[in-house]
Amino acid sequence: MAKYLLLLHLPKDVDAELSPAEMQAIIQKYSNWRERLSREGRFLGGHKLGADRRVLRRDNGRVSVTDGPYGEAKEVLAGYFLVEADSYEHAVALATAGPHLDRGTVEIREVDH
């Protein structure tokens, strides 16, 4: 069985106007999704990512560190789920069954062996 990384992207500042109750409701939906995947033996890991972002680049042997994402970015990588699926289509079905598409986009990448 293959492993797939579900990269969860959100519009920048999408949570800025949410009340605590709305945020709790969203968190509960993600918890329910994770628990369902766990019961099915599909969930391998995942986390919400923090707001502090940095980008490292090497140029002429020197490493530079800059803040990210950049101002023109419309979406940010907000978290990830690592799942096990029978096929790419199955990974799409697992992602579609979760709550993230109500708020953002999901990028699916097969983990190379």
C-alpha positions in Angstrom: 0.0 0.0 0.0 1.3 3.5 -0.9 1.7 6.5 1.4 0.4 9.9 0.4 1.0 13.3 1.9 -2.1 15.5 1.9 -0.8 19.1 2.0 -3.5 21.3 3.4 -3.4 24.9 2.0 -5.6 27.7 3.2 -6.1 31.3 2.0 -3.9 33.7 3.9 -5.6 35.0 7.1 -8.7 32.9 6.6 -9.0 32.3 10.4 -8.5 36.0 11.4 -12.3 36.7 11.8 -13.4 33.5 13.4 -14.9 33.4 16.9 -13.5 30.9 19.5 -16.7 28.8 19.0 -16.3 28.7 15.2 -12.6 27.7 15.6 -13.5 24.9 18.0 -16.1 23.6 15.6 -13.5 23.5 12.8 -11.0 21.8 15.1 -13.6 19.2 16.0 -14.2 18.4 12.3 -10.5 17.8 11.7 -10.4 15.6 14.9 -13.3 13.6 13.6 -11.7 13.1 10.2 -8.4 12.0 11.9 -10.2 9.6 14.1 -12.1 8.1 11.2 -8.9 7.6 9.2 -7.3 6.0 12.3 -10.1 3.6 12.7 -9.7 2.6 9.1 -5.9 2.1 9.6 -5.2 4.9 7.1 -3.8 7.7 9.3 0.0 7.7 9.7 0.5 11.2 11.1 -0.3 14.8 10.7 -0.1 18.2 12.3 -1.4 21.8 12.0 1.6 24.0 11.2 2.5 27.1 13.1 2.4 30.6 11.8 6.1 31.2 11.9 7.6 30.6 8.5 11.1 30.9 7.1 12.6 30.1 3.7 16.3 29.0 3.4 18.3 29.4 0.2 21.9 28.7 -0.7 23.5 31.2 -3.1 27.2 31.1 -3.9 27.9 29.0 -0.8 26.0 31.3 1.6 22.7 30.4 3.2 20.1 33.2 3.5 17.0 33.0 5.7 14.0 35.1 4.8 10.5 35.4 6.2 7.8 33.5 4.3 5.3 33.2 2.8 5.8 36.3 0.8 3.2 39.1 0.7 1.9 38.2 -2.7 1.2 34.6 -1.6 -2.6 34.0 -1.6 -2.4 30.6 0.2 -0.2 29.2 3.0 0.6 25.6 3.9 -1.4 25.2 7.1 -0.8 21.5 7.9 -0.6 18.0 6.6 -2.0 14.5 6.9 0.1 11.4 6.0 -2.2 8.6 4.9 -2.0 5.1 3.5 -4.1 4.4 0.5 -4.7 1.7 -2.1 -4.1 4.1 -5.0 -4.0 7.8 -5.9 -7.7 7.7 -6.5 -8.2 6.3 -3.0 -6.1 9.1 -1.6 -8.3 11.6 -3.4 -11.3 9.9 -1.9 -9.8 10.1 1.6 -9.0 13.8 1.2 -12.5 14.5 -0.3 -14.1 12.9 2.8 -12.3 15.4 5.1 -13.4 18.9 6.0 -10.5 20.8 4.4 -12.0 21.4 1.0 -14.7 23.5 2.7 -12.0 26.1 3.5 -9.0 25.5 1.3 -7.2 23.2 -1.1 -5.4 19.9 -0.8 -2.3 19.0 -2.7 -1.7 15.2 -2.8 1.8 13.8 -3.2 2.7 10.2 -3.2 5.6 9.4 -0.9 8.4 8.0 -3.1 9.8 4.7 -1.9 
